[in-house]
């Protein structure tokens, strides 16, 4: 009786006025609700649609067609599980969320689905929905198709080299408690493309079947599949038409042998440096904001400016094109709703409709964006299939309160090849090294890198096996970072070993470059108005020799607007107990150095330097729908909320470069946020900005300001070269 009541209640929960966004990972047309799953369920008996205005194709008010009339659904007792059911019935993979209170307006017509209806009617409605959902899930041939759950490559000659993925071998599919083969009769290059894509490889290559034939004839083979007919655009073998051997796997493959494929890895997974140069990945598409390799917000380059892609019609096919052109396999997920954080700047593409075999997303049909079409809360993202490297097997963390924190231990081998776990010297350990460790562990971002871990002393591992570790932060594993050839650690006790605190989300700060360019000017400020600034070390060294309070300093002033576009609030590393009160400016400073301002000459040397010696972090303004959480006044919490920005106006103390001693000429102005990596971010490459600067002794001009990979060669090329000026990389 209780079970029956629960079943009726679940059915009742599909009720009026709901807003429902569905994932855009469709493999077919948007709706299949009109196709009858079985003869016993008439298509006109229950149809579902998304309605209301304004809305996108994958969200809206839920309406059900019953007994010749469209009606809405009450939001009582509704859940994400119900939303998933409805999204699948509409042809989507799953729901990303739901909300109540008729966001897309009130529906019309009757309200037949309420708790006042009889139990028999509700039970009948639930059963109808149940069978329809079963049909649509199997009809879409989702990746979790039970008959082909897992696919692998088994090398038949030698063993896989450590730290490199297996790129060639026999294709095997999971079967019961073991593995089975596929008969290669009728096997095509399109099938190979699909297999390589799901294993993390962007391209297929020819394989010498004769090389394998003699070996495989001697093996005991078990063929589960006798025919595969992929189009080449599928993201998983399970999505291809498959013919299974009946009644089960068999040892015969008449006229054939097991399928053998060879895949071309992306440059990141190659060891041959000369081959890496030949196989180039796209330079006008990139992924940002992802915690793991092969995932992130999709950004595209146009007219030397990076922009995002709107998630309207965003599908696995389009996502796979992006993944392959970046050197990964096909897409595992096509994410919508800025799941990898919101970008900044323009949105270049809308309703991208790739068929799956394009070489670049730019080759796919798409619509141009107008301001009304899309906002950054709709930025598209991807998770790509990447090759299995087994990197997580050579690192572990122990002693923490959860699996996201602990002392870092790495697997090392001695001269005899005996493997054992050891510790990492914490002396040079920073956030960047911790980022690599967390990535290698598959635990997301580094929230903190710790140089002392005495409070996590829970294992019997005591020997230091690695020291002097220095990473850029982008490596896949700690073994790829620089480190001492022989261990050299002054504090060799186990309590001084390296540790990490990892997190699924992180902040991401980006400077508004155009605002810097628009607000720059020169001010000659009297010395008697600069006592506070001098106290905070905001003036150049020559100011100490000035005839105070007479005279002035020449200041290059500009506004600094710093956005948090990540997925976690940016909060100072230091706790409020250690914040310093500055009476001159009347607030607490929570960070020692938050931003560096530098003016560089033709040789890359600094001719003027400024910095926020201390900083007060707060939400000055936020985008629509986001509330301020941090305010400096009255010893309030400090930080920058996701979707908000901290504005330091041009007329605030220390918001300048002291250029009193700078001669007229052509320079490069550089701004770097969070320069010492004190606070973890998902992306440090966008913390820099560079501008061309022209100073004639009276006025100053900034132009060609660029945010992003401020120290990369690609960024350097975008800066104009004045006569006699050289662009140097400053680190």
KAHUBEL-V658699 format. One record per pair of residues at least 4 apart in sequence whose C-alpha atoms are under 8 Angstrom apart, sorted by the first residue. I is the first residue (numbers start at 1). J is the second residue. If there is no record, write none. Layout:
BEGIN
((I:J) (I:J))
END
This chain:
BEGIN
((1:5) (2:6) (3:7) (4:8) (5:9) (6:10) (7:11) (7:123) (7:126) (8:12) (8:119) (8:122) (8:123) (8:126) (9:13) (10:14) (10:126) (11:122) (11:123) (11:125) (11:126) (12:113) (12:114) (12:115) (12:122) (13:74) (13:75) (13:76) (13:77) (13:78) (13:79) (13:82) (14:73) (14:74) (14:75) (14:78) (14:82) (14:113) (15:72) (15:73) (15:74) (15:75) (15:76) (15:78) (15:113) (15:114) (16:62) (16:63) (16:71) (16:72) (16:73) (16:74) (16:75) (16:107) (16:111) (16:113) (17:61) (17:62) (17:72) (17:73) (17:74) (17:75) (17:100) (17:101) (17:102) (17:103) (17:105) (17:106) (17:107) (18:60) (18:61) (18:62) (18:72) (18:73) (18:74) (18:75) (18:98) (18:99) (18:100) (18:101) (18:102) (18:103) (19:59) (19:60) (19:61) (19:62) (19:98) (19:99) (19:100) (19:102) (19:103) (19:104) (20:58) (20:59) (20:60) (20:61) (20:62) (20:83) (20:95) (20:97) (20:98) (20:99) (21:58) (21:59) (21:60) (21:95) (21:96) (21:97) (21:98) (22:58) (22:59) (22:84) (22:87) (22:92) (22:93) (22:94) (22:95) (22:96) (22:97) (23:58) (23:87) (23:92) (23:93) (23:94) (23:95) (23:96) (23:334) (23:335) (23:336) (24:58) (24:92) (24:93) (24:311) (24:312) (24:313) (24:314) (24:315) (24:316) (24:334) (24:335) (24:336) (25:92) (25:93) (25:314) (25:315) (25:316) (25:333) (25:334) (25:335) (26:30) (26:91) (26:92) (26:93) (26:315) (26:316) (27:140) (27:315) (27:316) (27:317) (28:91) (28:140) (29:91) (30:90) (30:91) (30:92) (31:89) (31:90) (31:91) (32:89) (32:90) (32:91) (32:136) (33:43) (33:47) (33:48) (33:89) (33:90) (33:91) (34:43) (34:44) (34:47) (35:43) (36:41) (36:42) (36:43) (36:132) (37:41) (37:131) (37:132) (37:135) (37:136) (38:42) (41:45) (41:128) (41:132) (42:46) (43:47) (44:65) (44:66) (44:68) (45:65) (45:66) (45:67) (46:64) (46:65) (46:66) (46:128) (46:129) (47:64) (47:65) (47:66) (48:62) (48:63) (48:64) (48:65) (48:86) (48:89) (48:90) (49:62) (49:63) (49:64) (49:90) (50:57) (50:58) (50:59) (50:60) (50:61) (50:62) (50:63) (51:55) (51:60) (51:61) (51:62) (51:63) (51:104) (52:60) (52:61) (52:104) (52:105) (52:107) (53:60) (53:104) (53:105) (54:104) (55:59) (55:60) (55:104) (56:60) (56:312) (57:312) (57:313) (58:312) (60:104) (61:72) (61:102) (61:103) (61:104) (61:105) (61:107) (62:72) (62:73) (63:70) (63:71) (63:72) (63:73) (63:107) (64:70) (64:71) (64:72) (64:73) (65:69) (65:70) (65:71) (66:70) (66:71) (69:109) (69:110) (70:108) (70:109) (70:110) (71:107) (71:108) (71:109) (71:110) (71:111) (71:112) (72:107) (72:108) (72:109) (72:110) (72:111) (73:111) (73:113) (74:113) (74:114) (75:100) (75:101) (78:82) (78:83) (79:83) (80:84) (80:95) (80:97) (80:98) (81:85) (82:86) (83:87) (83:94) (83:95) (83:97) (83:98) (84:88) (84:93) (84:94) (84:95) (85:89) (85:94) (85:133) (86:90) (86:133) (87:91) (87:92) (87:93) (87:94) (87:95) (88:92) (88:93) (88:94) (88:133) (88:136) (88:137) (89:132) (89:133) (89:136) (89:137) (91:136) (91:140) (93:142) (99:103) (102:106) (112:117) (113:117) (113:122) (117:121) (117:122) (118:122) (119:123) (120:124) (121:125) (122:126) (123:127) (124:128) (125:129) (126:130) (127:131) (128:132) (129:133) (130:134) (131:135) (132:136) (133:137) (134:138) (135:139) (136:140) (137:141) (137:142) (138:142) (138:145) (140:239) (141:145) (141:238) (141:239) (142:238) (142:239) (143:149) (143:235) (143:236) (143:238) (143:239) (144:148) (144:149) (144:238) (145:149) (145:238) (147:238) (148:173) (148:174) (148:237) (148:238) (149:173) (149:174) (149:238) (150:173) (150:174) (151:171) (151:172) (151:173) (151:174) (151:195) (151:199) (152:171) (152:172) (152:173) (152:199) (153:166) (153:167) (153:168) (153:169) (153:170) (153:171) (153:172) (154:166) (154:168) (154:169) (154:170) (154:171) (154:172) (155:159) (155:160) (155:166) (155:168) (155:169) (155:170) (156:169) (156:170) (156:212) (156:215) (160:164) (160:165) (160:166) (161:165) (163:389) (163:390) (163:391) (164:269) (164:270) (164:271) (164:389) (165:269) (165:387) (165:388) (165:389) (166:388) (167:262) (167:263) (167:264) (167:265) (168:260) (168:261) (168:262) (168:263) (169:260) (169:261) (169:262) (170:181) (170:258) (170:259) (170:260) (170:261) (171:181) (171:182) (171:258) (171:259) (171:260) (171:261) (172:179) (172:180) (172:181) (172:182) (173:179) (173:180) (173:181) (173:182) (173:224) (174:178) (174:179) (174:180) (175:179) (175:180) (175:224) (180:221) (180:222) (180:223) (180:224) (180:249) (181:221) (181:222) (181:223) (181:224) (181:225) (181:258) (181:259) (182:223) (182:224) (182:225) (182:226) (182:227) (182:258) (182:259) (183:187) (183:223) (183:225) (183:226) (183:227) (183:253) (183:256) (183:257) (183:258) (183:259) (184:226) (184:227) (184:253) (184:256) (184:257) (184:258) (184:259) (184:260) (185:226) (185:227) (185:253) (185:255) (185:256) (185:257) (186:227) (186:228) (187:191) (187:227) (187:228) (187:229) (187:259) (188:192) (188:229) (189:193) (189:204) (189:232) (190:194) (190:230) (190:231) (190:232) (191:195) (191:228) (191:229) (191:230) (191:231) (191:232) (191:237) (192:196) (192:204) (192:232) (192:261) (192:262) (193:197) (193:203) (193:204) (193:232) (194:198) (194:230) (194:232) (194:233) (194:234) (194:235) (194:236) (194:237) (194:330) (195:199) (195:236) (195:237) (196:200) (196:201) (196:202) (196:203) (196:204) (196:262) (196:263) (196:329) (197:201) (197:202) (197:203) (197:235) (197:236) (197:324) (197:328) (197:329) (197:330) (197:385) (198:235) (198:236) (198:237) (198:329) (198:330) (198:331) (198:332) (198:385) (199:329) (199:385) (199:386) (199:387) (199:388) (200:265) (200:328) (200:329) (200:330) (200:384) (200:385) (200:386) (200:387) (200:388) (201:263) (201:264) (201:265) (201:266) (201:324) (201:327) (201:328) (201:329) (201:330) (201:385) (201:386) (201:387) (202:263) (202:264) (202:265) (202:266) (202:323) (202:324) (202:325) (202:327) (202:328) (202:329) (202:330) (203:263) (203:264) (203:265) (203:324) (203:329) (204:261) (204:262) (204:263) (204:264) (205:261) (205:262) (205:263) (205:264) (206:261) (206:262) (207:260) (207:261) (207:262) (208:212) (209:213) (209:260) (210:214) (211:215) (212:216) (213:217) (213:257) (214:218) (215:219) (216:257) (216:258) (217:257) (220:251) (221:251) (221:258) (222:249) (222:250) (222:251) (222:252) (223:245) (223:249) (223:250) (223:251) (223:252) (223:253) (223:258) (224:244) (224:245) (224:248) (224:249) (224:250) (225:242) (225:243) (225:244) (225:245) (225:249) (226:243) (226:244) (226:245) (226:253) (227:242) (227:243) (227:244) (228:240) (228:241) (228:242) (228:243) (229:240) (229:241) (229:242) (230:234) (230:237) (230:240) (230:241) (231:240) (232:356) (232:357) (233:317) (233:355) (233:356) (233:357) (234:239) (234:240) (234:317) (234:356) (235:239) (235:316) (235:317) (235:320) (235:330) (235:331) (235:332) (236:240) (238:242) (244:248) (244:249) (245:249) (245:250) (253:257) (253:258) (265:269) (265:270) (265:327) (265:328) (266:270) (266:279) (266:281) (266:326) (266:327) (266:328) (267:275) (267:276) (267:277) (267:279) (267:280) (267:281) (267:327) (268:327) (269:387) (270:275) (270:276) (271:276) (272:276) (273:277) (274:278) (275:279) (276:280) (281:325) (281:326) (281:327) (282:286) (282:325) (282:326) (282:360) (284:300) (284:301) (284:302) (285:298) (285:299) (285:300) (285:301) (285:322) (285:326) (286:298) (286:299) (286:300) (286:326) (287:294) (287:295) (287:296) (287:297) (287:298) (287:299) (287:381) (288:295) (288:296) (288:297) (288:298) (288:299) (288:340) (288:683) (289:295) (289:296) (289:297) (289:340) (289:341) (289:508) (289:566) (289:682) (289:683) (290:294) (290:295) (290:296) (290:297) (290:340) (290:682) (291:295) (291:296) (291:439) (291:444) (291:445) (291:504) (291:505) (291:682) (292:439) (292:442) (292:444) (293:386) (293:439) (293:476) (294:323) (294:328) (294:382) (294:383) (294:384) (294:385) (294:386) (295:381) (295:382) (295:383) (295:384) (296:340) (296:381) (296:382) (296:383) (297:308) (297:338) (297:339) (297:340) (297:341) (297:342) (297:343) (297:379) (297:380) (297:381) (297:382) (298:308) (298:309) (298:322) (298:379) (298:380) (298:381) (298:382) (299:306) (299:307) (299:308) (299:309) (300:306) (300:307) (300:308) (300:309) (300:348) (301:305) (301:306) (301:307) (302:306) (302:307) (304:718) (306:345) (306:346) (307:343) (307:344) (307:345) (307:346) (307:347) (307:348) (308:343) (308:344) (308:345) (308:346) (308:347) (308:348) (308:349) (308:376) (308:379) (308:380) (309:347) (309:348) (309:349) (309:350) (309:379) (309:380) (310:314) (310:347) (310:348) (310:349) (310:350) (310:351) (310:374) (310:375) (310:376) (310:378) (310:379) (310:380) (311:335) (311:336) (311:337) (311:350) (311:351) (311:378) (311:379) (311:380) (312:350) (312:351) (312:352) (312:378) (313:350) (313:351) (313:352) (313:353) (314:318) (314:319) (314:334) (314:335) (314:336) (314:351) (314:352) (314:353) (314:380) (315:319) (315:334) (315:353) (316:320) (316:331) (316:332) (316:333) (316:334) (317:321) (317:331) (317:353) (317:354) (317:355) (317:356) (318:322) (318:352) (318:353) (318:354) (318:355) (318:356) (318:361) (318:364) (319:323) (319:330) (319:331) (319:333) (319:334) (319:381) (319:382) (320:324) (320:329) (320:330) (320:331) (320:356) (320:384) (321:325) (321:330) (321:354) (321:356) (321:357) (321:358) (321:359) (321:360) (321:361) (322:326) (322:360) (322:361) (323:327) (323:328) (323:329) (323:330) (323:331) (323:382) (323:384) (323:385) (324:328) (324:329) (324:330) (324:359) (325:359) (325:360) (328:384) (328:385) (328:386) (328:387) (329:384) (329:385) (329:386) (329:387) (330:384) (330:385) (331:382) (331:383) (331:384) (331:385) (332:382) (332:383) (332:384) (332:385) (333:382) (333:383) (333:384) (334:380) (334:381) (334:382) (334:383) (335:339) (335:380) (335:381) (335:382) (335:383) (336:378) (336:379) (336:380) (336:381) (337:377) (337:378) (337:379) (337:380) (338:342) (338:376) (338:377) (338:378) (338:379) (338:380) (338:381) (339:379) (339:380) (339:381) (340:381) (340:566) (340:567) (341:379) (341:565) (341:566) (341:567) (342:376) (342:377) (342:378) (342:379) (342:565) (342:566) (343:376) (343:379) (343:565) (344:376) (344:565) (347:369) (347:374) (347:375) (347:376) (348:368) (348:369) (349:366) (349:367) (349:368) (349:369) (350:366) (350:367) (350:368) (350:369) (350:374) (351:366) (351:367) (352:364) (352:365) (352:366) (352:367) (353:364) (353:365) (353:366) (354:358) (354:361) (354:364) (354:365) (355:364) (358:363) (358:364) (359:363) (360:364) (369:373) (369:374) (370:374) (371:375) (374:378) (375:379) (390:394) (391:395) (391:440) (391:441) (391:477) (392:396) (392:440) (392:441) (392:442) (394:410) (394:411) (394:412) (395:408) (395:409) (395:410) (395:411) (395:437) (395:440) (395:441) (396:408) (396:409) (396:410) (396:441) (397:403) (397:405) (397:406) (397:407) (397:408) (397:409) (397:499) (397:500) (398:405) (398:406) (398:407) (398:408) (398:409) (398:456) (398:458) (398:459) (399:405) (399:406) (399:407) (399:456) (399:457) (399:458) (399:459) (400:404) (400:405) (400:406) (400:407) (400:456) (401:405) (401:406) (402:406) (404:443) (404:500) (404:501) (404:502) (404:503) (405:499) (405:500) (405:501) (405:502) (406:453) (406:456) (406:499) (406:500) (406:501) (407:453) (407:456) (407:457) (407:497) (407:498) (407:499) (407:500) (408:423) (408:424) (408:437) (408:497) (408:498) (408:499) (408:500) (409:421) (409:422) (409:423) (409:424) (410:421) (410:422) (410:423) (410:424) (410:465) (411:419) (411:420) (411:421) (411:422) (412:419) (412:420) (412:421) (412:422) (412:465) (413:417) (413:418) (413:419) (413:420) (414:418) (414:419) (421:461) (422:461) (422:462) (422:463) (422:464) (422:465) (422:466) (423:461) (423:462) (423:463) (423:464) (423:465) (423:466) (423:494) (423:497) (423:498) (424:464) (424:465) (424:466) (424:467) (424:497) (424:498) (425:429) (425:451) (425:464) (425:465) (425:466) (425:467) (425:468) (425:489) (425:491) (425:492) (425:496) (425:497) (425:498) (426:450) (426:451) (426:452) (426:467) (426:496) (426:497) (426:498) (426:499) (427:451) (427:467) (427:468) (427:489) (427:491) (427:496) (427:497) (427:498) (428:451) (428:467) (428:468) (428:469) (428:470) (429:433) (429:434) (429:449) (429:450) (429:451) (429:468) (429:469) (429:470) (429:498) (430:434) (430:448) (430:449) (430:450) (430:451) (431:435) (431:446) (431:447) (431:448) (431:449) (431:677) (431:678) (431:679) (431:680) (432:436) (432:449) (432:471) (432:472) (432:473) (432:677) (433:437) (433:449) (433:469) (433:470) (433:471) (433:472) (433:473) (433:478) (434:438) (434:446) (434:448) (434:449) (434:499) (434:500) (435:439) (435:445) (435:446) (435:473) (436:440) (436:446) (436:471) (436:473) (436:474) (436:475) (436:476) (436:477) (436:478) (437:441) (437:446) (437:477) (437:478) (437:500) (438:442) (438:443) (438:444) (438:445) (438:446) (438:500) (438:502) (439:443) (439:444) (439:445) (439:476) (439:477) (440:476) (440:477) (440:478) (443:502) (443:503) (443:504) (444:502) (444:503) (444:504) (444:505) (445:502) (445:503) (445:504) (445:505) (445:506) (445:680) (445:681) (445:682) (446:500) (446:501) (446:502) (446:503) (446:680) (447:500) (447:501) (447:502) (447:503) (447:506) (447:679) (447:680) (447:681) (448:500) (448:501) (448:502) (448:679) (448:680) (449:498) (449:499) (449:500) (449:501) (450:498) (450:499) (450:500) (451:496) (451:497) (451:498) (451:499) (452:495) (452:496) (452:497) (452:498) (452:499) (453:457) (453:494) (453:495) (453:496) (453:497) (453:498) (453:499) (454:494) (454:495) (454:496) (455:495) (457:494) (457:495) (462:493) (462:494) (463:494) (464:487) (464:489) (464:492) (464:494) (464:497) (465:487) (466:483) (466:484) (466:486) (466:487) (467:483) (467:484) (467:486) (467:487) (467:488) (467:489) (468:482) (468:483) (468:484) (468:487) (468:488) (468:489) (469:478) (469:481) (469:482) (469:483) (469:484) (470:481) (470:482) (470:483) (471:475) (471:478) (471:481) (471:482) (472:481) (475:480) (475:481) (476:480) (477:481) (484:488) (491:496) (492:496) (492:497) (493:497) (505:566) (505:567) (505:568) (505:682) (506:566) (506:567) (506:568) (506:569) (506:570) (506:680) (506:681) (506:682) (507:564) (507:565) (507:566) (507:567) (507:568) (507:569) (507:570) (507:642) (507:680) (507:681) (507:682) (508:563) (508:564) (508:565) (508:566) (508:567) (508:568) (508:570) (508:681) (508:682) (508:683) (508:684) (509:562) (509:563) (509:564) (509:565) (509:566) (509:570) (509:673) (509:681) (509:686) (509:687) (510:562) (510:563) (510:564) (510:565) (510:686) (510:687) (510:707) (511:560) (511:561) (511:562) (511:563) (511:673) (511:687) (511:688) (511:689) (511:707) (512:516) (512:560) (512:561) (512:562) (512:563) (512:707) (513:517) (513:689) (513:705) (513:706) (513:707) (514:518) (514:705) (515:519) (515:559) (515:560) (515:561) (516:520) (516:558) (516:559) (516:560) (517:558) (517:702) (517:703) (517:705) (519:557) (519:558) (519:559) (519:650) (520:556) (520:557) (520:558) (520:559) (520:650) (520:700) (520:701) (520:702) (521:556) (521:557) (521:558) (521:699) (521:700) (521:701) (522:554) (522:555) (522:556) (522:557) (522:698) (522:699) (522:700) (523:554) (523:555) (523:556) (523:557) (524:552) (524:553) (524:554) (524:555) (525:529) (525:530) (525:552) (525:553) (525:554) (525:555) (526:530) (526:549) (526:550) (526:551) (526:552) (526:553) (527:531) (527:548) (527:549) (527:550) (527:551) (527:552) (527:553) (528:548) (528:549) (528:550) (530:534) (531:535) (532:536) (532:584) (532:585) (532:653) (533:537) (533:538) (533:539) (533:653) (533:654) (534:538) (534:539) (536:613) (536:614) (537:613) (538:610) (538:611) (538:612) (538:613) (538:654) (538:658) (539:543) (539:610) (539:657) (539:658) (540:608) (540:609) (540:610) (540:658) (540:659) (541:545) (542:546) (543:553) (546:550) (546:551) (547:551) (553:658) (553:659) (553:660) (554:658) (554:659) (554:660) (555:656) (555:657) (555:658) (555:659) (555:660) (556:656) (556:657) (556:658) (556:659) (557:650) (557:651) (557:655) (557:656) (557:657) (558:649) (558:650) (558:651) (558:655) (558:656) (559:647) (559:648) (559:649) (559:650) (559:651) (559:655) (560:647) (560:648) (560:649) (560:650) (560:655) (561:645) (561:646) (561:647) (561:648) (562:645) (562:646) (562:647) (563:640) (563:643) (563:644) (563:645) (563:646) (564:569) (564:570) (564:640) (564:641) (564:642) (564:643) (564:644) (564:645) (565:642) (565:643) (565:644) (566:642) (566:681) (566:682) (567:642) (568:641) (568:642) (569:639) (569:640) (569:641) (569:642) (570:639) (570:640) (570:641) (570:642) (570:679) (571:638) (571:639) (571:640) (571:679) (572:590) (572:591) (572:617) (572:638) (572:639) (572:679) (573:591) (573:678) (573:679) (574:578) (574:579) (574:590) (574:591) (575:579) (575:590) (576:590) (578:590) (579:588) (579:589) (579:590) (579:591) (580:588) (580:589) (580:590) (581:586) (581:587) (581:588) (581:589) (582:586) (582:587) (582:588) (582:589) (583:587) (587:616) (587:632) (587:633) (587:635) (588:616) (588:632) (588:635) (589:614) (589:615) (589:616) (590:614) (590:615) (590:616) (590:617) (590:638) (591:614) (591:615) (591:616) (592:612) (592:613) (592:614) (592:615) (593:611) (593:612) (593:613) (593:614) (593:615) (593:674) (593:675) (593:676) (594:611) (594:612) (594:613) (594:614) (594:615) (594:673) (594:674) (594:675) (595:611) (595:612) (595:671) (595:672) (595:673) (595:674) (595:675) (596:609) (596:610) (596:611) (596:612) (596:670) (596:671) (596:672) (596:673) (596:675) (597:609) (597:610) (597:611) (597:656) (597:657) (597:669) (597:670) (597:671) (597:672) (598:606) (598:607) (598:608) (598:609) (598:610) (598:657) (598:669) (598:670) (598:671) (599:606) (599:607) (599:608) (599:609) (599:657) (599:667) (599:668) (599:669) (599:670) (600:604) (600:605) (600:606) (600:607) (600:608) (600:667) (600:668) (600:669) (600:670) (601:605) (601:606) (601:607) (601:666) (601:667) (601:668) (601:725) (602:666) (602:667) (602:724) (602:725) (602:726) (602:727) (602:728) (603:725) (603:726) (603:727) (603:728) (604:726) (604:727) (604:728) (604:729) (604:730) (607:662) (608:657) (608:658) (608:659) (608:661) (608:662) (609:657) (609:658) (610:654) (610:656) (610:657) (610:658) (611:654) (612:654) (612:655) (616:632) (616:638) (617:630) (617:631) (617:632) (617:638) (617:639) (617:640) (617:646) (618:630) (618:631) (618:632) (618:638) (618:639) (618:640) (618:645) (618:646) (619:628) (619:629) (619:630) (619:631) (619:639) (619:640) (619:641) (619:644) (619:645) (619:646) (620:628) (620:644) (620:645) (620:646) (620:647) (621:628) (621:644) (621:645) (621:646) (621:647) (622:626) (622:627) (622:628) (622:643) (622:644) (622:645) (623:643) (623:644) (626:643) (626:644) (628:641) (628:644) (629:637) (629:640) (629:641) (630:636) (630:637) (630:638) (630:639) (630:640) (630:641) (631:636) (631:637) (631:638) (631:639) (632:636) (632:637) (632:638) (640:644) (640:645) (640:646) (641:645) (648:652) (648:655) (649:655) (650:655) (650:656) (651:655) (663:697) (664:694) (664:695) (664:696) (664:697) (665:694) (665:695) (665:696) (666:692) (666:693) (666:694) (666:695) (666:722) (666:725) (667:692) (667:693) (667:694) (667:695) (668:690) (668:691) (668:692) (668:693) (669:690) (669:691) (669:692) (669:693) (670:688) (670:689) (670:690) (670:691) (671:688) (671:689) (671:690) (672:687) (672:688) (672:689) (673:687) (673:688) (674:678) (674:679) (674:687) (675:687) (683:687) (685:708) (685:709) (685:710) (686:707) (686:708) (686:709) (686:710) (687:707) (687:708) (687:710) (688:707) (688:708) (688:709) (688:710) (688:711) (689:705) (689:706) (689:707) (689:708) (689:710) (690:705) (690:706) (690:707) (690:710) (691:702) (691:703) (691:704) (691:705) (691:706) (691:719) (692:702) (692:703) (692:704) (692:705) (692:719) (692:720) (693:700) (693:701) (693:702) (693:703) (694:700) (694:701) (694:702) (695:699) (695:700) (695:701) (696:700) (704:718) (704:719) (704:720) (706:710) (706:715) (708:715) (709:714) (709:715) (710:715) (710:716) (711:715) (711:716) (711:729) (711:730) (711:731) (712:716) (712:729) (713:717) (713:729) (714:718) (715:719) (716:727) (716:728) (716:729) (719:727) (721:725) (721:726) (721:727))
END
